[in-house]
Amino acid sequence: MGRWLTPAVLATGLMTGCAAEEAGPGSASGASTGASAGTAAKVAQRGGSVGASGSACELPVTFDVAEFWKAKAVDAGEATAATGDLADLADAFLRQGPVTMACEIDAKPAGKIGFLRVWTGEPGDADARAVLKGFVAAEQGASAAKYRTVQAGDVTGTEVEYVTRSELLDETKKEHALAVTTSEGPVVLHLGGMDTAEHEAMLPAYELAKSTLHATG
């Protein structure tokens, strides 16, 4: 299932996640498709895919990853096996509402600061909208959520655009997330970013993932 996130790496990542880094090669953009907000949106150039057996992250879905972005599997069970404060920190970071982080796709190699993260949950009766509402409700400072039904690849799901408030930067920033259900449980794709400008610069990678999504389970 790929590499897992250790408590030590988790702690380091939380302390340095907002730090600026040297820009890598820029990600090219391709043709336009339907946007998250209903207008034309650019789709990033494909660099690979995740989700299938043998890929960096084995998931209940597959989708294409933008050029230069780097995927890494996250083993939440291993990361939260520590005791004390590290376990609490890992649990707070890796679990959000009804889902748990399973894959982290880093934009830094493409010269951007942020991640496309994949969260998975246990099979059940909850539909995609209910799962997504639980995900957003569990995020501190989330507000102004706007939900809509979307066609993501060959799967119908629910998408949300919302804002969160950063106490550190004293400003709000945009977020996007998409939820679908599979026979193996719900899947949430979430795109954050250091700020709204970075988020919008990474949207083509999110649109690529959304437009190529296929359920494997």
Buried (B, 14 or more C-beta within 10 A) or exposed (E): BBEBBBBEEBBEEEEEEEEEEEEBEEBBBBEEBBEBEEEEBBBBBBBBBBBBEEBBBBBBBBBBBBBBBBBBBBBBEEBBEBEEEBBEBBBEBBBBBBBBBBBBBBBBBBBBBBBBBBBBBEEEEBBBBBBBBBBBEBBEEBEEBEBEEBEBBEBEBBBBBBBBEEEEEEEBBBBBBBBBBBEBBBBBBBBBBBBBEBBEBBBBBBBBBBBBBBBBE
